[in-house]
Amino acid sequence: MTRDFLGTGLKFPLQVTAHGALALSSGEQRVEESVYVILGTKPGERVMQPTFGCGIHDLVFAPNNPATRTQAVDAVHTALVLFEPRIDVLDVSADSAPAQLSMLLIRVDYRIRANNSIGNLVYPFFLLES
């Protein structure tokens, strides 16, 4: 079943097919990749869209404490509501990674509006650069 209403675009990260063309993604995969693009982009990185992205990158050197996790959750939720109109954000949570205290595991639960399909992903975010 095709899901053309969810869109088709370049695969993220960029990949090349066996025939030498750029790989494409569509459907629910395209929506998930779009969420990763939003979370991985710092506001100001895109010259033509300076407000696009997630403010989580301002927390790179913040301590791993409840206040930082709350700020991360708020930044992710705000960015997804603003920049991904195909989804309803159901829940965002952030927890410390058990084996690595400088990493937050940010879980995003969402529903695709067009077909009520539920999706979730875990985005690893490093508070300290290694």
C-alpha positions in Angstrom: 0.0 0.0 0.0 1.5 3.3 -1.0 1.3 6.3 1.4 1.9 9.1 -1.0 0.2 11.5 1.3 3.1 11.3 3.7 5.6 12.5 1.1 8.7 11.3 -0.5 12.2 12.8 -0.3 15.9 12.2 0.0 16.8 9.5 2.5 18.5 10.6 5.7 21.3 10.2 6.1 22.0 10.6 2.4 22.6 7.3 0.6 23.3 6.2 -2.9 21.5 3.3 -4.5 23.2 0.4 -6.4 22.4 2.3 -9.6 24.2 5.5 -8.5 21.0 7.5 -7.8 20.3 9.2 -4.5 18.1 6.9 -2.3 14.6 8.1 -1.4 12.3 7.4 1.5 8.6 7.7 1.8 5.7 6.9 4.1 6.2 6.5 7.9 10.0 6.2 7.3 10.1 9.7 5.8 8.3 11.1 8.8 10.7 9.4 11.2 13.7 10.7 9.3 12.2 14.2 9.3 12.0 14.0 13.1 15.7 13.1 13.2 16.5 16.1 10.9 14.6 18.5 13.2 16.3 17.2 16.4 19.7 17.2 14.8 19.6 20.7 13.4 20.5 23.7 15.6 18.5 26.9 15.0 20.6 29.2 12.8 22.3 26.4 10.9 20.0 26.8 7.8 20.6 30.1 6.3 17.3 30.3 4.5 15.4 29.0 7.5 17.2 30.4 10.6 14.5 29.4 13.1 14.4 25.8 11.9 15.7 23.2 14.3 15.7 22.2 17.9 17.0 24.3 20.8 18.4 21.2 22.6 21.8 22.0 21.2 22.1 24.9 23.7 22.3 22.3 26.4 25.6 20.6 25.2 27.6 21.5 28.3 24.7 21.5 30.8 24.9 19.2 33.8 22.9 15.9 33.6 20.2 16.8 36.2 16.4 17.0 36.3 16.4 20.7 35.2 18.5 19.9 32.1 16.3 16.9 31.2 13.2 19.1 31.6 14.7 21.8 29.3 15.6 19.1 26.7 12.0 17.7 26.8 10.6 21.2 26.3 13.0 22.0 23.4 12.2 18.7 21.6 8.4 19.1 22.1 8.4 22.7 20.9 10.5 22.0 17.8 8.4 19.0 16.7 5.1 20.9 17.2 6.5 23.9 15.2 8.3 22.0 12.3 6.6 18.7 11.8 2.9 19.3 11.0 2.3 15.6 9.9 2.5 14.4 13.5 0.9 14.9 16.9 3.5 14.7 19.7 2.1 12.3 22.3 4.9 12.2 24.7 8.6 13.3 25.1 10.8 12.0 27.9 14.5 12.2 28.7 16.5 9.8 30.8 20.2 9.4 31.5 21.8 6.6 29.7 22.7 3.8 32.2 26.3 3.3 31.0 27.1 6.8 30.0 26.2 9.7 32.3 27.0 12.4 29.7 24.2 11.1 27.3 20.5 11.7 27.4 18.1 9.2 25.8 15.2 11.3 24.5 12.1 9.2 23.7 9.5 10.7 21.4 6.1 9.1 21.0 4.0 10.5 18.1 1.0 9.8 16.0 0.9 10.4 12.3 -2.2 12.6 11.7 -3.0 11.3 8.2 -3.5 7.6 9.2 -3.3 7.5 13.0 -0.2 5.3 12.8 1.8 5.4 16.1 5.5 5.8 16.0 8.3 6.3 18.5 12.1 6.8 18.5 14.9 7.3 20.9 17.3 10.1 20.1 20.7 10.0 21.8 21.9 13.4 22.9 25.4 14.0 24.3 25.7 16.6 27.0 29.5 16.6 26.8 31.5 16.2 23.6 33.8 13.2 23.7 
